Amino acid sequence: MADNIGNKAAHDYHLDIPQVQEGFFVKGASHCDWGMKNRMARLFDPKSGNTVMLAFDHGYIMGPTAGLERIDLVIPPLIPHVNVLMGTKGVIRSCVSPANQVAKCVRVTYDTTVLFDEMSNGGGFACDMENAIRMNADCVAVQTFIGAPGESRSLELLCRTADAGTRYGIPTLGVVAVGKQMERTEKFFQLATRVLAENGANLVKSYYCDGFERVAAACPVPIVIAGGKKLPELEALEIAYKAIQEGAHGVDMGRNIFQSDCPAGMAQAIGKVVHEGYTPQQAYEVYETVKHA
């Protein structure tokens, strides 16, 4: 019977050997259909192989989050500086012009709100695949709760979404939720990211941690790190830099962009780290230049 460490204490992640890619630049997507690859090429920049996602889906459990009181005013000016918008069907339809040439990741599950202590206990489909197709979604996102009471239900939603996404050529983003009591360790993120990939996620959103290079190596699809709570700009850039250097293929930042003193400058600075390999200090100078322009 399997145990929670894989029956063997020693692990070899072969960090010196990259995963083989056969004719396509996105990790783990070489054998996908043309349409799936085409959408992946809109999510990830073909030159860098990475992505900057702008998350503004916080209201689906938090209501009008600070900085997102007027999404119609905050998000559109940032679109030129990111690769992907990450939002809900309601907000994308009401606040984002369909004329914008930017990839869209639509959150397709709902969860309990912040009024409840355990958000994993509720949840279901908020947007079916037919609706996502009508929105011309490039990706669909499913929240999962590994190690929480709602784990089984969230994995079912992920599997059903991944199957439907495969049917129609739409990638599924599996999102690793971290509750108040969950450990934020290498061991946990190795487990969570691998479970999501094994169940069909084409890309995974998780968090940076010590030992992240082993988390990334053990996950057969791209990991995009979450920005999490608002940090000082330089600190957020340092985390993004370390994650990219250690195997992440992008960042999905929300509060660290739209709650910044200069959201456009922060979005551009993050892009320099993710796509051009700027150091945190170099990127911070970009932020400062835009802020004081």
C-alpha positions as CSV (number, residue, x, y, z in Angstrom):
1,M,0.0,0.0,0.0
2,A,1.3,3.4,-0.9
3,D,2.4,5.8,1.8
4,N,2.8,9.6,1.8
5,I,6.6,9.6,1.0
6,G,6.6,7.1,-1.9
7,N,8.0,4.1,0.0
8,K,11.6,5.3,-0.4
9,A,13.5,7.9,1.6
10,A,15.9,8.8,-1.2
11,H,14.7,10.9,-4.1
12,D,16.6,11.8,-7.3
13,Y,15.1,14.7,-9.2
14,H,17.8,14.8,-11.9
15,L,18.0,18.5,-11.7
16,D,20.8,18.5,-14.2
17,I,18.6,16.9,-16.9
18,P,15.7,19.0,-18.4
19,Q,12.5,17.3,-19.4
20,V,12.6,16.4,-23.1
21,Q,10.5,18.5,-25.3
22,E,9.5,17.1,-28.7
23,G,8.8,19.9,-31.2
24,F,6.9,22.3,-28.9
25,F,8.2,24.7,-26.3
26,V,5.7,24.3,-23.5
27,K,6.6,21.7,-20.9
28,G,4.5,18.6,-21.1
29,A,2.5,19.7,-24.2
30,S,4.4,18.1,-27.0
31,H,1.7,15.4,-27.5
32,C,-1.3,17.7,-27.3
33,D,-3.6,18.5,-30.3
34,W,-3.0,21.5,-32.5
35,G,-5.7,23.7,-30.9
36,M,-4.4,23.0,-27.4
37,K,-0.9,23.9,-28.4
38,N,-2.2,27.1,-30.1
39,R,-3.9,28.2,-26.9
40,M,-0.8,27.3,-24.9
41,A,1.3,29.5,-27.3
42,R,-1.0,32.4,-26.4
43,L,-0.6,31.7,-22.7
44,F,3.2,31.4,-22.8
45,D,5.5,33.7,-24.8
46,P,7.2,31.5,-27.5
47,K,10.5,33.4,-27.1
48,S,10.9,33.1,-23.3
49,G,8.7,30.1,-22.7
50,N,7.2,32.0,-19.8
51,T,4.1,34.0,-18.9
52,V,2.9,36.9,-16.8
53,M,-0.6,36.3,-15.7
54,L,-2.7,39.1,-14.0
55,A,-5.1,37.7,-11.5
56,F,-8.1,39.7,-10.6
57,D,-10.5,37.0,-9.6
58,H,-10.3,37.7,-5.8
59,G,-13.9,39.0,-5.7
60,Y,-15.3,35.5,-6.3
61,I,-14.8,34.8,-2.6
62,M,-13.7,38.2,-1.2
63,G,-16.0,40.7,-2.8
64,P,-14.6,44.2,-3.7
65,T,-10.9,43.6,-2.8
66,A,-8.8,46.6,-2.1
67,G,-7.5,47.8,-5.4
68,L,-10.2,46.1,-7.4
69,E,-13.2,48.3,-6.4
70,R,-13.4,49.4,-10.0
71,I,-12.1,46.7,-12.2
72,D,-13.1,48.6,-15.3
73,L,-10.7,51.3,-14.4
74,V,-7.8,49.3,-12.9
75,I,-7.4,46.3,-15.2
76,P,-7.6,47.6,-18.8
77,P,-4.5,49.9,-18.5
78,L,-2.4,46.9,-17.4
79,I,-3.4,44.6,-20.3
80,P,-0.5,45.7,-22.6
81,H,2.0,44.6,-20.0
82,V,0.8,41.0,-19.4
83,N,0.3,37.8,-21.3
84,V,-2.9,36.5,-19.6
85,L,-5.9,37.8,-17.7
86,M,-7.1,35.6,-14.9
87,G,-10.7,36.3,-13.9
88,T,-14.2,35.1,-13.6
89,K,-16.8,35.0,-16.4
90,G,-18.9,37.8,-14.9
91,V,-16.1,40.3,-14.5
92,I,-14.4,39.5,-17.8
93,R,-17.7,39.9,-19.7
94,S,-18.6,43.2,-17.9
95,C,-15.2,44.9,-17.5
96,V,-12.9,43.7,-20.3
97,S,-13.3,44.7,-23.9
98,P,-13.4,41.8,-26.3
99,A,-11.3,43.9,-28.6
100,N,-8.3,43.4,-26.3
101,Q,-5.7,41.0,-27.8
102,V,-4.7,39.2,-24.6
103,A,-5.1,35.6,-23.5
104,K,-7.9,34.9,-21.1
105,C,-7.9,32.3,-18.2
106,V,-11.5,31.9,-16.9
107,R,-12.0,30.6,-13.4
108,V,-14.7,27.9,-13.8
109,T,-15.2,26.8,-10.2
110,Y,-16.8,28.6,-7.2
111,D,-16.0,28.1,-3.5
112,T,-17.3,29.3,-0.2
113,T,-16.7,32.9,0.7
114,V,-14.4,34.4,3.3
115,L,-17.4,34.4,5.7
116,F,-16.6,30.7,6.3
117,D,-13.5,29.4,8.1
118,E,-13.1,26.4,5.7
119,M,-13.5,27.5,2.1
120,S,-12.9,24.0,0.8
121,N,-16.2,22.7,2.2
122,G,-18.2,24.3,-0.6
123,G,-17.5,24.4,-4.3
124,G,-18.8,23.4,-7.7
125,F,-18.9,24.4,-11.4
126,A,-19.3,28.2,-11.9
127,C,-18.8,28.0,-15.7
128,D,-19.3,25.0,-17.9
129,M,-17.1,24.3,-20.9
130,E,-19.7,25.5,-23.4
131,N,-19.8,28.8,-21.7
132,A,-16.0,29.0,-21.7
133,I,-16.0,28.3,-25.4
134,R,-18.5,31.1,-26.0
135,M,-16.1,33.4,-24.2
136,N,-13.2,32.2,-26.4
137,A,-11.3,31.2,-23.3
138,D,-7.6,30.3,-23.8
139,C,-7.5,28.5,-20.5
140,V,-9.9,27.4,-17.6
141,A,-8.9,27.4,-13.9
142,V,-10.0,25.0,-11.2
143,Q,-9.3,25.6,-7.5
144,T,-8.2,22.5,-5.6
145,F,-7.7,21.8,-1.9
146,I,-5.1,19.1,-1.4
147,G,-5.0,18.1,2.3
148,A,-8.3,19.9,3.1
149,P,-11.8,18.5,3.8
150,G,-12.9,19.4,0.3
151,E,-10.0,17.6,-1.5
152,S,-12.0,14.8,-3.1
153,R,-14.7,17.2,-4.5
154,S,-12.1,19.6,-5.9
155,L,-10.2,16.8,-7.6
156,E,-13.4,15.6,-9.2
157,L,-14.0,19.0,-10.6
158,L,-10.4,19.2,-11.9
159,C,-10.7,15.8,-13.6
160,R,-14.0,16.6,-15.2
161,T,-12.8,20.0,-16.4
162,A,-9.5,18.5,-17.8
163,D,-11.5,15.9,-19.7
164,A,-13.8,18.5,-21.2
165,G,-10.8,20.7,-21.9
166,T,-9.0,17.9,-23.8
167,R,-12.2,17.3,-25.8
168,Y,-12.3,20.9,-27.0
169,G,-8.6,21.8,-27.0
170,I,-8.7,24.2,-24.0
171,P,-5.9,23.9,-21.3
172,T,-6.8,23.4,-17.7
173,L,-5.0,25.4,-15.0
174,G,-5.0,23.5,-11.6
175,V,-4.7,26.0,-8.7
176,V,-3.1,24.8,-5.5
177,A,-5.0,26.4,-2.6
178,V,-3.3,26.8,0.7
179,G,-5.6,27.2,3.7
180,K,-4.8,28.7,7.1
181,Q,-3.7,25.4,8.6
182,M,-1.8,24.0,5.6
183,E,2.0,23.8,5.6
184,R,3.8,25.7,2.9
185,T,6.7,23.4,2.5
186,E,8.5,21.7,-0.3
187,K,7.0,18.3,0.6
188,F,3.4,19.7,0.4
189,F,3.9,21.5,-2.9
190,Q,5.6,18.5,-4.4
191,L,2.6,16.4,-3.5
192,A,0.0,19.0,-4.6
193,T,1.5,20.0,-7.9
194,R,2.2,16.4,-8.9
195,V,-1.3,15.3,-8.0
196,L,-2.9,18.0,-10.1
197,A,-0.7,17.2,-13.1
198,E,-1.4,13.5,-12.7
199,N,-5.1,14.2,-12.8
200,G,-4.9,16.2,-16.1
201,A,-3.9,19.8,-15.4
202,N,-2.0,21.2,-18.3
203,L,-0.4,23.8,-16.1
204,V,-0.4,24.4,-12.3
205,K,-0.5,27.5,-10.2
206,S,1.3,27.1,-6.9
207,Y,3.6,29.0,-4.5
208,Y,7.3,29.5,-4.3
209,C,9.0,27.7,-1.4
210,D,12.5,26.6,-0.2
211,G,13.5,23.7,-2.4
212,F,11.3,24.9,-5.3
213,E,13.7,23.5,-7.9
214,R,12.7,20.0,-6.8
215,V,9.0,20.9,-6.9
216,A,9.4,22.1,-10.5
217,A,11.5,19.1,-11.5
218,A,8.9,16.7,-10.2
219,C,6.0,18.4,-11.9
220,P,5.7,17.3,-15.6
221,V,3.8,20.5,-16.7
222,P,4.6,24.2,-16.2
223,I,4.3,25.7,-12.8
224,V,3.2,29.4,-12.6
225,I,3.8,30.8,-9.1
226,A,1.1,32.8,-7.3
227,G,2.0,36.2,-5.9
228,G,0.0,35.9,-2.7
229,K,-0.3,38.7,-0.3
230,K,1.0,42.2,-1.0
231,L,4.8,42.5,-0.5
232,P,7.2,45.4,-0.9
233,E,7.9,45.7,-4.6
234,L,11.6,44.6,-4.5
235,E,10.7,41.6,-2.4
236,A,8.0,40.5,-4.8
237,L,10.5,40.8,-7.7
238,E,13.0,38.8,-5.8
239,I,10.5,35.9,-5.3
240,A,9.6,36.0,-9.0
241,Y,13.3,36.0,-10.0
242,K,14.1,33.0,-7.8
243,A,11.1,31.1,-9.0
244,I,12.0,31.6,-12.7
245,Q,15.6,30.7,-12.0
246,E,14.6,27.5,-10.3
247,G,12.2,26.2,-12.9
248,A,8.9,28.1,-12.8
249,H,7.5,29.2,-16.2
250,G,5.8,32.3,-15.1
251,V,4.0,34.2,-12.3
252,D,0.3,34.9,-11.7
253,M,0.3,38.1,-9.7
254,G,-2.7,40.1,-8.5
255,R,-2.3,42.1,-5.3
256,N,1.4,42.6,-5.9
257,I,0.5,44.4,-9.1
258,F,-2.9,46.2,-8.6
259,Q,-2.1,47.1,-5.0
260,S,1.2,48.6,-5.9
261,D,1.8,52.3,-5.8
262,C,2.4,52.1,-9.6
263,P,0.6,49.0,-11.0
264,A,1.8,49.6,-14.6
265,G,5.4,49.9,-13.4
266,M,5.2,46.8,-11.4
267,A,3.6,44.8,-14.3
268,Q,6.4,45.9,-16.6
269,A,9.1,45.1,-14.0
270,I,7.6,41.6,-13.5
271,G,7.7,41.1,-17.3
272,K,11.4,42.0,-17.4
273,V,12.1,39.3,-14.8
274,V,10.0,36.7,-16.4
275,H,10.8,37.2,-20.0
276,E,14.2,38.9,-20.1
277,G,16.0,37.6,-17.1
278,Y,16.4,40.9,-15.3
279,T,17.7,40.7,-11.8
280,P,15.4,42.0,-9.0
281,Q,17.4,45.2,-8.7
282,Q,17.3,45.8,-12.5
283,A,13.6,45.2,-12.6
284,Y,13.0,47.5,-9.6
285,E,14.8,50.3,-11.5
286,V,12.2,49.8,-14.3
287,Y,9.4,50.1,-11.7
288,E,10.9,53.3,-10.3
289,T,11.4,54.8,-13.7
290,V,7.8,54.2,-14.7
291,K,6.5,55.3,-11.3
292,H,8.3,58.7,-11.5
293,A,7.9,59.3,-15.2
